[in-house]
Amino acid sequence: MVHVYKTNVPSKAALKQLRPGLDALLKGAKWSFDLKDCDKVLRMECTADAANQVALWLRSLGFVCDELP
């Protein structure tokens, strides 16, 4: 299932630091950021549980991570 989140990840440099954690949490699932979008969109093809874990992890790091409808 595809899950789409609004974030405030500011740059490719920040994303580079987040990549290992995202890869570990999503264990081979597809994910991508659209940093050019005003909502800094994170898309994940994974289970709902995995998406929720990623959202909680990003929030614990101080980022916004809100699911879009």
N, C-alpha and C positions, 0 to 999 in steps of 0.2 A: 504494500500500500504506500502511496506517496503522501508525505506529510510536509506542509509548507509553513515556515515560521518567519516572522518579522524579527530582525535582530538589529543591533547597533554595532556590529563588528566593523571597525573603521577602515581597515586596510588589508592589503595582501600580506604585509609584515605580521599583523595580528593573526591572520588566518594561518600563516606558516607556523606560528607558535601553537595554534589550536589543533592543527592537523593530526599530530600523534594521538591526542586524546580522542578526537572524533573517530579516527580509524580504530582505536581500541574499543570504544563504546559501540561502534556500529559493525565491527567484525566482518568486514568484506561487503557490507551493504553499499549501495551507491548513494553518494551525497554530493551536493555542490552549493556554492554560494554565488549569488549575483550581487556583487558589491557595487555595481553601477546603478542598480535599482534603488530608489529612494528608501525602500524598506529593508535594504541589505538582506535579501531573501535567502534563507537556508532551505533547500529541498532535500528530503531524505526518502529513499525507497527502503523501508524497513517496517518492522512491527511497531505497533503503537507503544509498547513497553520501551523499546529501544529509543524511539523518538522522545518519549517522556524523560528518559534518563539523560539524553543529550540536553534537553531543555533545562532540566534541573542543574546539570553540570555547568552549563553556560551561565545560568543565573548565579550559581555559587561563585563564579569568577567575576561577577559584577556586570555581566552583559544583559541586555534585554533579549528575551527569546519568547515571543508570544505567537501562538498558533494562529494562522490566518484562516478565515472561513473558506 
